[in-house]
Amino acid sequence: MNKIPFLSFLMLMITLTGCTDLSDINVNPNNVSETHPQLLLTNIASNAFTVNGTSALYASRMLVQTDGESNLQYYNWSRAEFGDYNMLGEVSKMMQEAERIKSPAYIALSKFFRAYYFYNLTLRFGDIPYSEALQGETEGNYAPKYDAQKEVFIGILKELEEANLLLNNNTELIAGDIIYSGNSLKWQRLINSFRLKVLITLSKKEHDAQLGVKEAFASIVANEPLMESNGDNGQLVYLDEEGSRYREFNSSSYGSGMYMDATFIDRLKERRDPRLFIFSGITKNAKEAGLAIDDFNAYAGGDPLAPYAEVNDKAAAGDVSKVNLRYSTDPTTEPHNLMGYWELEFILAEAALRGWIGSSAKTHYENAVKASFSFYNEYAKNLEAYVTASDAETYLNGPLVAFEEGMSMDNKLELILTQKYFTTFLQSGWSMYFDHLRTGYPNFAHSPGVTPPTRWMYPQSEYNNNTQHVSQAIEAQFGAGNDKIREISWWLQ
């Protein structure tokens, strides 16, 4: 064998390889610098649309705790975290990748998710980092300034408007979409419906000429696509597969000290609302006495103001209902709605009542209730018979439910917000709590001097790492040192 030509060839290959930048071949496949935005969309949507847990239900007088004192139930919470900024980091990456491949559809969805997370953050805290947020990786800015809440809302509405425009006549395939399977029109309907949600949140600012809340609301209703039925719901449907099951499935909380709140139970009983059978289980004593599921006397709640040990005694005696077991034993239970069609109709009902649009508040109100019944008729397995279309019609004509044109505006508003409240059991996160802060409806029982908090204190990490800006934000909003849970943020003033 002639070794000389072979060695010459080998030396040539080594020389050529030596001219190659090793960074081109030593790429870690688990830490890629580029990826298609569809791979990010799936996780972002799963996080945004999934159940937010039971925390909001304690604050909104739907649940009570019996094996310890719940800060949420007794309205004595303090700080919250900036965890949503972690998801906003993923959204920023999706935006970067969407811009890299020049995809209007993924840019639009990035703008929607930015608006969604910033909306929740500003309602929770007040002023927040917005214009300079998420610049750590790109610009080395790890201590962003705080934007005034009004400017945050203006930015949120602008991003939603841009998202809607980007999706006009879109024909691009939206792969990785676990919500609407790539249907751009349905995304537009959700985005525009969410715009209305943001605008109704600003009802106290309806006379602010710069915001033009009423005019913007009316223009969207008149000119943009909105959700038209439950088929357009912004919901995550669960599958009986690892990582895709209902978030509360197998949660140990449902079998321990968590019970139904008497506030919620009694309101449903007073209206003979059959959704009670879907949300709640019958008491132990009612079961032993042989009472039927549809017997309203079979349900009772715990007093949210009483010491937890006292409620525990009542529960141990078999006289307090637990959450319906379907929520913790069925891996697919029901979809969770970031925003459902019924919520849009309640928003339209309130807007009509306020004179922002010319349609009938009563019609929107009744559409909303019917949509809620229809949702549970489709998804509440083995309980469908209690929430049929005819049941909805009967219910709407009942005492404390019927919308009478001769009612005062306050009575109509209370009617709308109370029914909206019923639809938020393990749905829509903290929406109902914020609606209560904004309108006062429905009334949430509280001890003297312990009113429902209006915000959360800023995270300790901000005091540690962004001291100057968080201190400036507190002083600008509430006065120096007044980072407290009952200070009033701009949107509530």
RODO-2510 file (C-alpha; in nm, 4 decimals, decimal comma):
residues 493
     n   res          X          Y          Z
     1     m     0,0000     0,0000     0,0000
     2     n     0,1387     0,3429    -0,0967
     3     k     0,1273     0,5501     0,2264
     4     i     0,2695     0,8794     0,0902
     5     p    -0,0399     1,0010    -0,1035
     6     f    -0,2627     0,9030     0,1871
     7     l    -0,0540     1,1007     0,4389
     8     s    -0,0519     1,4004     0,2086
     9     f    -0,4302     1,3855     0,1823
    10     l    -0,4637     1,3553     0,5594
    11     m    -0,2411     1,6605     0,6182
    12     l    -0,4462     1,8595     0,3670
    13     m    -0,7698     1,7756     0,5480
    14     i    -0,6216     1,8713     0,8854
    15     t    -0,5081     2,2036     0,7405
    16     l    -0,8502     2,2767     0,5946
    17     t    -1,0240     2,1806     0,9186
    18     g    -0,7903     2,4049     1,1122
    19     c    -0,9165     2,7006     0,9123
    20     t    -1,2719     2,6393     1,0311
    21     d    -1,4013     2,8320     1,3322
    22     l    -1,4575     2,5721     1,6027
    23     s    -1,7644     2,7697     1,7173
    24     d    -1,9292     2,6658     1,3916
    25     i    -1,9100     2,2994     1,4774
    26     n    -1,9231     2,3043     1,8586
    27     v    -2,2891     2,4027     1,8804
    28     n    -2,4788     2,2830     2,1863
    29     p    -2,8070     2,1421     2,0491
    30     n    -2,9730     2,2165     2,3840
    31     n    -2,8797     2,5863     2,3745
    32     v    -2,9582     2,7010     2,0229
    33     s    -2,9518     3,0729     1,9442
    34     e    -3,2370     3,0556     1,6941
    35     t    -3,5618     2,8628     1,6844
    36     h    -3,8951     2,8828     1,5123
    37     p    -4,1476     3,0861     1,7139
    38     q    -4,3967     2,7990     1,6964
    39     l    -4,1852     2,6106     1,9511
    40     l    -4,2205     2,9004     2,1939
    41     l    -4,5888     2,9666     2,1215
    42     t    -4,7059     2,6310     2,2541
    43     n    -4,5524     2,6788     2,5983
    44     i    -4,6505     3,0451     2,6219
    45     a    -5,0138     2,9693     2,5350
    46     s    -5,0242     2,6739     2,7740
    47     n    -4,9081     2,8968     3,0588
    48     a    -5,1331     3,1938     2,9809
    49     f    -5,4513     2,9963     2,9209
    50     t    -5,4295     2,7392     3,1990
    51     v    -5,6054     2,7461     3,5379
    52     n    -5,4512     2,9986     3,7767
    53     g    -5,5218     2,7838     4,0808
    54     t    -5,7554     2,8602     4,3701
    55     s    -5,5942     3,1738     4,5161
    56     a    -5,8409     3,4145     4,3553
    57     l    -6,1338     3,2065     4,4820
    58     y    -6,0436     3,2768     4,8459
    59     a    -6,0169     3,6502     4,7845
    60     s    -6,3401     3,6486     4,5813
    61     r    -6,5431     3,4756     4,8525
    62     m    -6,5814     3,1380     4,6840
    63     l    -6,3608     2,9197     4,9059
    64     v    -6,2653     2,9012     5,2737
    65     q    -5,9754     2,7240     5,4446
    66     t    -6,0276     2,5173     5,7592
    67     d    -5,6822     2,3786     5,8428
    68     g    -5,5022     2,7114     5,8755
    69     e    -5,5477     3,0843     5,8268
    70     s    -5,5523     3,1871     5,4618
    71     n    -5,3991     3,5301     5,3977
    72     l    -5,6140     3,5538     5,0878
    73     q    -5,9378     3,4756     5,2697
    74     y    -5,8718     3,7167     5,5564
    75     y    -5,7371     3,9946     5,3335
    76     n    -5,4000     4,0235     5,5042
    77     w    -5,1619     3,9447     5,2206
    78     s    -4,8479     4,1488     5,1562
    79     r    -4,6047     4,1016     4,8677
    80     a    -4,6327     3,9280     4,5338
    81     e    -4,3599     3,8337     4,2900
    82     f    -4,2775     3,9501     3,9386
    83     g    -4,3069     3,5951     3,8060
    84     d    -4,4929     3,7046     3,4933
    85     y    -4,1740     3,8707     3,3730
    86     n    -4,0282     3,5214     3,3318
    87     m    -4,3013     3,4397     3,0806
    88     l    -4,2600     3,7819     2,9218
    89     g    -3,8985     3,6818     2,8612
    90     e    -4,0233     3,3895     2,6547
    91     v    -4,2662     3,6192     2,4743
    92     s    -3,9782     3,8568     2,3928
    93     k    -3,7831     3,5658     2,2483
    94     m    -4,0860     3,4677     2,0382
    95     m    -4,1075     3,8273     1,9162
    96     q    -3,7374     3,8256     1,8205
    97     e    -3,7733     3,4996     1,6293
    98     a    -4,0926     3,6212     1,4612
    99     e    -3,9140     3,9355     1,3471
   100     r    -3,6176     3,7295     1,2279
   101     i    -3,8366     3,5176     0,9983
   102     k    -4,0567     3,8196     0,9150
   103     s    -4,3796     3,6616     1,0406
   104     p    -4,6650     3,9091     1,0997
   105     a    -4,8786     3,6364     1,2628
   106     y    -4,6272     3,5441     1,5315
   107     i    -4,5449     3,9120     1,5890
   108     a    -4,9180     3,9715     1,6424
   109     l    -4,9469     3,6903     1,8975
   110     s    -4,6333     3,8157     2,0734
   111     k    -4,7975     4,1555     2,1105
   112     f    -5,1143     3,9946     2,2475
   113     f    -4,9270     3,7955     2,5109
   114     r    -4,7202     4,0993     2,6067
   115     a    -5,0449     4,2933     2,6581
   116     y    -5,1975     4,0074     2,8580
   117     y    -4,9072     3,9708     3,1020
   118     f    -4,8473     4,3451     3,1450
   119     y    -5,2209     4,3942     3,2064
   120     n    -5,2143     4,1444     3,4927
   121     l    -4,8945     4,2906     3,6367
   122     t    -5,0129     4,6494     3,6422
   123     l    -5,3482     4,5608     3,7977
   124     r    -5,1658     4,3752     4,0707
   125     f    -4,9020     4,6364     4,1568
   126     g    -4,9710     4,9732     3,9907
   127     d    -4,6723     5,1317     3,8161
   128     i    -4,4404     4,8664     3,6725
   129     p    -4,1371     4,8349     3,4448
   130     y    -4,2761     4,8437     3,0900
   131     s    -4,0881     5,0500     2,8309
   132     e    -3,7461     4,9372     2,9602
   133     a    -3,8536     4,5914     3,0772
   134     l    -3,6821     4,2785     2,9432
   135     q    -3,3758     4,4652     2,8167
   136     g    -3,1262     4,2731     3,0258
   137     e    -3,0152     4,0330     2,7541
   138     t    -3,0276     4,2779     2,4642
   139     e    -2,9081     4,6017     2,6234
   140     g    -2,7678     4,5023     2,9605
   141     n    -3,0361     4,6976     3,1455
   142     y    -3,1129     4,4935     3,4552
   143     a    -3,2644     4,7815     3,6531
   144     p    -3,5460     4,9186     3,4343
   145     k    -3,7386     5,2300     3,5200
   146     y    -4,1035     5,2061     3,6250
   147     d    -4,3677     5,3480     3,3920
   148     a    -4,6756     5,5273     3,5223
   149     q    -4,9784     5,2999     3,5137
   150     k    -5,1583     5,5237     3,2662
   151     e    -4,8680     5,4903     3,0221
   152     v    -4,8679     5,1135     3,0708
   153     f    -5,2369     5,0963     2,9800
   154     i    -5,1817     5,3178     2,6751
   155     g    -4,9035     5,0829     2,5667
   156     i    -5,1159     4,7723     2,6242
   157     l    -5,4000     4,9099     2,4112
   158     k    -5,1570     5,0108     2,1375
   159     e    -5,0023     4,6636     2,1246
   160     l    -5,3453     4,5006     2,1045
   161     e    -5,4479     4,7338     1,8229
   162     e    -5,1295     4,6499     1,6348
   163     a    -5,1838     4,2779     1,6906
   164     n    -5,5310     4,3021     1,5392
   165     l    -5,4045     4,4912     1,2338
   166     l    -5,1223     4,2429     1,1742
   167     l    -5,3734     3,9581     1,1578
   168     n    -5,6005     4,1267     0,9020
   169     n    -5,6406     3,8892     0,6069
   170     n    -5,3576     3,6716     0,7382
   171     t    -5,2985     3,3518     0,5379
   172     e    -4,9839     3,2424     0,7208
   173     l    -4,9950     2,9061     0,8944
   174     i    -4,9698     2,9492     1,2727
   175     a    -4,8052     2,6241     1,3752
   176     g    -4,7780     2,5405     1,7450
   177     d    -5,1175     2,6994     1,8171
   178     i    -5,2927     2,4862     2,0810
   179     i    -5,5778     2,7363     2,1272
   180     y    -5,7272     2,7989     1,7830
   181     s    -5,5326     2,5522     1,5665
   182     g    -5,3935     2,8352     1,3578
   183     n    -5,7216     3,0180     1,2914
   184     s    -5,6211     3,3847     1,2573
   185     l    -5,9777     3,5161     1,2591
   186     k    -6,0486     3,3533     1,5941
   187     w    -5,7313     3,5087     1,7334
   188     q    -5,8487     3,8473     1,6064
   189     r    -6,1826     3,7986     1,7762
   190     l    -6,0123     3,7187     2,1055
   191     i    -5,7669     4,0065     2,0752
   192     n    -6,0417     4,2602     2,0053
   193     s    -6,2603     4,1189     2,2814
   194     f    -5,9654     4,1501     2,5174
   195     r    -5,9249     4,5131     2,4054
   196     l    -6,2795     4,5713     2,5279
   197     k    -6,1917     4,4025     2,8564
   198     v    -5,8998     4,6408     2,9052
   199     l    -6,1187     4,9395     2,8198
   200     i    -6,3987     4,8411     3,0597
   201     t    -6,1288     4,8036     3,3272
   202     l    -6,0718     5,1771     3,2752
   203     s    -6,4365     5,2690     3,3355
   204     k    -6,3335     5,5148     3,6075
   205     k    -6,1321     5,6995     3,3405
   206     e    -6,4133     5,7370     3,0872
   207     h    -6,3837     6,1174     3,0986
   208     d    -6,0079     6,1200     3,0300
   209     a    -5,9872     6,2841     2,6869
   210     q    -5,6385     6,1462     2,6163
   211     l    -5,7561     5,7881     2,6652
   212     g    -6,0882     5,8234     2,4821
   213     v    -6,2130     5,5063     2,6480
   214     k    -6,5766     5,5303     2,5381
   215     e    -6,4909     5,6276     2,1817
   216     a    -6,2333     5,3514     2,1441
   217     f    -6,4766     5,0959     2,2847
   218     a    -6,7559     5,1973     2,0463
   219     s    -6,5197     5,1957     1,7474
   220     i    -6,3998     4,8415     1,8184
   221     v    -6,7571     4,7159     1,8584
   222     a    -6,8605     4,8798     1,5315
   223     n    -6,5605     4,7919     1,3167
   224     e    -6,3626     4,4947     1,4434
   225     p    -6,4321     4,1195     1,4658
   226     l    -6,5390     4,0041     1,8128
   227     m    -6,6215     3,6662     1,9633
   228     e    -6,9625     3,5534     1,8385
   229     s    -7,0303     3,2343     2,0342
   230     n    -6,8701     2,9801     2,2653
   231     g    -6,6991     2,8465     1,9554
   232     d    -6,4705     3,1495     1,9774
   233     n    -6,3829     3,1064     2,3445
   234     g    -6,0200     3,1736     2,4304
   235     q    -5,9832     2,8430     2,6072
   236     l    -5,7344     2,5639     2,6658
   237     v    -5,8829     2,2172     2,6207
   238     y    -5,7161     1,9531     2,8370
   239     l    -5,6112     1,6029     2,7323
   240     d    -5,5592     1,2930     2,9435
   241     e    -5,1885     1,2888     2,8666
   242     e    -4,8815     1,3669     3,0738
   243     g    -4,8302     1,7424     3,0824
   244     s    -5,1707     1,8146     2,9260
   245     r    -5,4089     1,7329     3,2115
   246     y    -5,6310     1,9773     3,3994
   247     r    -5,4123     2,1798     3,6351
   248     e    -5,6163     2,0942     3,9467
   249     f    -5,6283     1,7202     3,8685
   250     n    -5,5092     1,5169     4,1690
   251     s    -5,4463     1,8323     4,3740
   252     s    -5,4305     1,7354     4,7407
   253     s    -5,5870     2,0676     4,8459
   254     y    -5,9320     1,9478     4,7447
   255     g    -5,9192     1,6599     4,9890
   256     s    -5,7873     1,8540     5,2874
   257     g    -5,8998     2,1829     5,4380
   258     m    -6,0541     2,3540     5,1360
   259     y    -6,4325     2,4071     5,1466
   260     m    -6,6929     2,6235     4,9775
   261     d    -6,7592     2,9773     5,0998
   262     a    -7,1086     3,0502     5,2302
   263     t    -7,1097     3,3792     5,0367
   264     f    -7,0906     3,1959     4,7061
   265     i    -7,3151     2,9063     4,8034
   266     d    -7,5900     3,1283     4,9431
   267     r    -7,5981     3,3564     4,6415
   268     l    -7,6428     3,0589     4,4120
   269     k    -7,9080     2,9060     4,6392
   270     e    -8,1045     3,2297     4,6620
   271     r    -8,1296     3,2358     4,2836
   272     r    -8,1860     2,8611     4,2546
   273     d    -7,8902     2,8523     4,0211
   274     p    -7,8246     2,4986     3,8920
   275     r    -7,4572     2,5789     3,8347
   276     l    -7,4272     2,5230     4,2089
   277     f    -7,4439     2,1470     4,1414
   278     i    -7,1523     2,1815     3,8982
   279     f    -6,9263     2,3872     4,1246
   280     s    -6,9963     2,2242     4,4596
   281     g    -7,0515     1,8880     4,6231
   282     i    -7,3329     1,8212     4,8685
   283     t    -7,2507     1,8165     5,2389
   284     k    -7,1633     1,4925     5,4150
   285     n    -7,4833     1,5056     5,6191
   286     a    -7,6939     1,5718     5,3091
   287     k    -7,5411     1,2696     5,1398
   288     e    -7,6083     1,0479     5,4394
   289     a    -7,9664     1,1773     5,4520
   290     g    -8,0131     1,0778     5,0888
   291     l    -8,0685     1,4288     4,9512
   292     a    -8,0476     1,4572     4,5751
   293     i    -7,7853     1,6551     4,3849
   294     d    -8,0479     1,9042     4,2704
   295     d    -8,1782     1,9683     4,6227
   296     f    -8,0569     2,3159     4,7160
   297     n    -8,0840     2,2217     5,0840
   298     a    -7,7993     1,9758     5,0296
   299     y    -7,5416     2,2556     5,0036
   300     a    -7,3849     2,4836     5,2645
   301     g    -7,0725     2,6925     5,2945
   302     g    -6,8385     2,8146     5,5616
   303     d    -6,8335     3,1683     5,7024
   304     p    -6,5290     3,3472     5,5491
   305     l    -6,5076     3,5874     5,8454
   306     a    -6,5202     3,3268     6,1228
   307     p    -6,1983     3,1852     6,2738
   308     y    -6,0844     2,8925     6,0630
   309     a    -6,1077     2,6526     6,3592
   310     e    -6,4754     2,7375     6,3973
   311     v    -6,5420     2,6617     6,0322
   312     n    -6,3390     2,3456     6,0691
   313     d    -6,5719     2,2286     6,3474
   314     k    -6,8715     2,2885     6,1220
   315     a    -6,7024     2,1039     5,8368
   316     a    -6,6076     1,8137     6,0649
   317     a    -6,9728     1,7928     6,1671
   318     g    -7,0603     1,7344     5,8012
   319     d    -7,2314     2,0675     5,7373
   320     v    -7,0008     2,2335     5,4807
   321     s    -6,9727     2,1502     5,1123
   322     k    -6,6455     2,0768     4,9388
   323     v    -6,5623     2,1673     4,5803
   324     n    -6,7216     1,9269     4,3335
   325     l    -6,4874     1,6295     4,2991
   326     r    -6,4903     1,6548     3,9224
   327     y    -6,2312     1,9323     3,9455
   328     s    -5,9724     1,7100     4,1117
   329     t    -6,0633     1,3643     3,9802
   330     d    -6,1267     1,4270     3,6098
   331     p    -5,8054     1,4939     3,4124
   332     t    -5,9969     1,6763     3,1390
   333     t    -6,2734     1,8346     3,3536
   334     e    -6,3488     2,1453     3,1452
   335     p    -6,1439     2,3888     2,9357
   336     h    -6,0037     2,6901     3,1112
   337     n    -6,0923     3,0242     2,9565
   338     l    -5,8542     3,3143     2,9490
   339     m    -6,1629     3,4910     2,8162
   340     g    -6,4956     3,3352     2,7238
   341     y    -6,7783     3,4590     2,5039
   342     w    -6,9962     3,5100     2,8133
   343     e    -6,7378     3,7511     2,9559
   344     l    -6,7496     3,9560     2,6370
   345     e    -7,1287     3,9708     2,6555
   346     f    -7,1163     4,0848     3,0198
   347     i    -6,8668     4,3539     2,9184
   348     l    -7,0981     4,4656     2,6374
   349     a    -7,3916     4,4672     2,8797
   350     e    -7,2023     4,6954     3,1175
   351     a    -7,0896     4,9209     2,8321
   352     a    -7,4461     4,9478     2,7028
   353     l    -7,5639     5,0325     3,0543
   354     r    -7,3026     5,3083     3,0737
   355     g    -7,4114     5,4466     2,7366
   356     w    -7,0857     5,3618     2,5572
   357     i    -7,2696     5,1629     2,2883
   358     g    -7,6277     5,1728     2,1664
   359     s    -7,7225     4,8051     2,1923
   360     s    -7,9435     4,6482     2,4601
   361     a    -7,7834     4,5809     2,7992
   362     k    -8,0566     4,3270     2,8714
   363     t    -7,9887     4,1324     2,5506
   364     h    -7,6146     4,1162     2,6187
   365     y    -7,6781     4,0149     2,9799
   366     e    -7,9109     3,7317     2,8786
   367     n    -7,6722     3,6191     2,6031
   368     a    -7,3975     3,5944     2,8625
   369     v    -7,5990     3,3813     3,1045
   370     k    -7,7134     3,1528     2,8239
   371     a    -7,3546     3,1131     2,7047
   372     s    -7,2433     3,0136     3,0546
   373     f    -7,5161     2,7500     3,0806
   374     s    -7,4255     2,6231     2,7347
   375     f    -7,0582     2,5909     2,8297
   376     y    -7,1348     2,3715     3,1293
   377     n    -7,3956     2,1796     2,9339
   378     e    -7,1144     2,0802     2,6983
   379     y    -6,8373     2,0134     2,9475
   380     a    -6,9814     1,9274     3,2915
   381     k    -6,9954     1,5518     3,2440
   382     n    -7,3033     1,3792     3,3917
   383     l    -7,4449     1,7146     3,5008
   384     e    -7,5589     1,8373     3,1596
   385     a    -7,9266     1,7858     3,2388
   386     y    -7,9250     2,0695     3,4933
   387     v    -7,7995     2,3408     3,2547
   388     t    -7,9945     2,3017     2,9328
   389     a    -8,1109     2,5905     2,7143
   390     s    -8,4583     2,5692     2,8698
   391     d    -8,3034     2,5778     3,2182
   392     a    -8,1282     2,9001     3,1207
   393     e    -8,4541     3,0546     3,0002
   394     t    -8,6320     2,9602     3,3229
   395     y    -8,3446     3,0908     3,5310
   396     l    -8,3422     3,4273     3,3522
   397     n    -8,7045     3,4821     3,4492
   398     g    -8,6479     3,4012     3,8143
   399     p    -8,6336     3,6355     4,1132
   400     l    -8,2993     3,8128     4,1637
   401     v    -8,2014     3,7213     3,8053
   402     a    -8,4524     3,8831     3,5691
   403     f    -8,3292     4,2032     3,4056
   404     e    -8,6087     4,4584     3,4389
   405     e    -8,5823     4,7800     3,2397
   406     g    -8,7372     4,9757     3,5266
   407     m    -8,4485     4,8958     3,7613
   408     s    -8,2050     5,1660     3,8653
   409     m    -7,8676     5,1752     3,6941
   410     d    -7,6975     5,0572     4,0145
   411     n    -7,9334     4,7596     4,0424
   412     k    -7,8700     4,6666     3,6803
   413     l    -7,4953     4,6962     3,7264
   414     e    -7,5113     4,4752     4,0347
   415     l    -7,7177     4,2228     3,8394
   416     i    -7,4616     4,2101     3,5575
   417     l    -7,1583     4,1895     3,7861
   418     t    -7,3159     3,9234     4,0088
   419     q    -7,3872     3,6973     3,7148
   420     k    -7,0408     3,7647     3,5778
   421     y    -6,9053     3,6639     3,9195
   422     f    -7,0767     3,3245     3,9003
   423     t    -6,9001     3,2439     3,5728
   424     t    -6,5514     3,2899     3,7181
   425     f    -6,5343     2,9819     3,9394
   426     l    -6,1950     2,8356     3,8397
   427     q    -6,2142     3,0500     3,5253
   428     s    -6,0531     3,3801     3,4204
   429     g    -5,8081     3,4104     3,7093
   430     w    -5,8390     3,7294     3,9167
   431     s    -6,0774     3,9078     3,6776
   432     m    -6,3708     3,9054     3,9182
   433     y    -6,1687     4,0383     4,2097
   434     f    -6,0520     4,3312     4,0006
   435     d    -6,4094     4,3887     3,8811
   436     h    -6,5173     4,4073     4,2444
   437     l    -6,2472     4,6643     4,3213
   438     r    -6,3619     4,8701     4,0243
   439     t    -6,7387     4,8547     4,0764
   440     g    -6,8026     4,7373     4,4323
   441     y    -7,0147     4,4496     4,2953
   442     p    -7,0830     4,1947     4,4138
   443     n    -7,0229     4,2872     4,7750
   444     f    -6,7452     4,0874     4,9439
   445     a    -6,7984     4,0307     5,3151
   446     h    -6,5156     4,1630     5,5313
   447     s    -6,4474     4,2385     5,8949
   448     p    -6,4623     4,6027     6,0129
   449     g    -6,1569     4,7895     5,8912
   450     v    -6,0332     4,4949     5,6841
   451     t    -6,1475     4,5929     5,3372
   452     p    -6,0435     4,3961     5,0283
   453     p    -5,6860     4,5009     4,9439
   454     t    -5,6456     4,7073     4,6290
   455     r    -5,2959     4,5897     4,5318
   456     w    -4,9903     4,3883     4,6334
   457     m    -4,6605     4,5241     4,7656
   458     y    -4,3654     4,5123     4,5281
   459     p    -4,1321     4,2109     4,5471
   460     q    -3,8425     4,2215     4,7891
   461     s    -3,6152     4,1436     4,4956
   462     e    -3,6971     4,4854     4,3497
   463     y    -3,5871     4,6528     4,6723
   464     n    -3,2653     4,4527     4,6547
   465     n    -3,1849     4,4909     4,2857
   466     n    -3,3747     4,7925     4,1526
   467     t    -3,3890     5,0105     4,4639
   468     q    -3,3861     5,3529     4,3024
   469     h    -3,6610     5,2871     4,0508
   470     v    -3,8992     5,1003     4,2813
   471     s    -3,8590     5,3734     4,5451
   472     q    -3,9332     5,6423     4,2875
   473     a    -4,2423     5,4519     4,1723
   474     i    -4,3784     5,4220     4,5266
   475     e    -4,3197     5,7892     4,5997
   476     a    -4,4812     5,8982     4,2706
   477     q    -4,7939     5,6907     4,3357
   478     f    -4,8515     5,6869     4,7099
   479     g    -4,5847     5,8925     4,8833
   480     a    -4,2441     5,7782     5,0027
   481     g    -4,2534     5,4543     5,2004
   482     n    -4,6191     5,3805     5,1281
   483     d    -4,5848     5,0462     4,9510
   484     k    -4,9024     4,9141     5,1154
   485     i    -5,1832     4,6811     5,0097
   486     r    -5,4655     4,9328     5,0452
   487     e    -5,3086     5,2210     4,8560
   488     i    -5,5152     5,3244     4,5519
   489     s    -5,3501     5,2851     4,2125
   490     w    -5,4321     5,5199     3,9240
   491     w    -5,6874     5,2887     3,7575
   492     l    -5,9080     5,2945     4,0694
   493     q    -5,8900     5,6686     4,1304
***
